[in-house]
Amino acid sequence: MNKSDSAYKTIGEVAKILNLKSNDKKSLPTHIIRFWETQFKQIKPKLLNSNRRYYDEKTINLLKKVKFLLKDQGMTIKGVKKILNNEDSLKLDEIADKSIRAENLRNKLLKISVKLKELKNGKKNTR
């Protein structure tokens, strides 16, 4: 059962949505999101149930923008702060959304390719 897009998400769910990677491959790198909260005043999760963080759709979109600028565009934190404080940052939403959609498409195509290879190899092995 999936949560609706408008439902609040936990920090772990947001880390998955942002496709953040950890070095040990076992845990979700939620520390990155918590660090960004300290650096960007615009990121304000709801703190409920003994300080558990919950993120709404607007905050998740802001985190996507921050990730896009820092990770994909290679900007510094100082540079991203300038952009987020600037009124023209709305134009970046469109660029980031297209980049995220392209990345999702690449991931889906890769999965399809792997599945096709598995099916092809499976047929060869049964002959």
ABEGO torsion letter per residue (X at the ends): XBBBAABBBBAAAAAAAAGBBBAAGABBBAAAAAAAAAABAABBBBBBGGGBBBBBAAAAAAAAAAAAAAAAAGBBAAAAAAAAABAAAAAAAAAAAAAAAAAAAAAAAAAAAAAAAAAAAAAAAAX
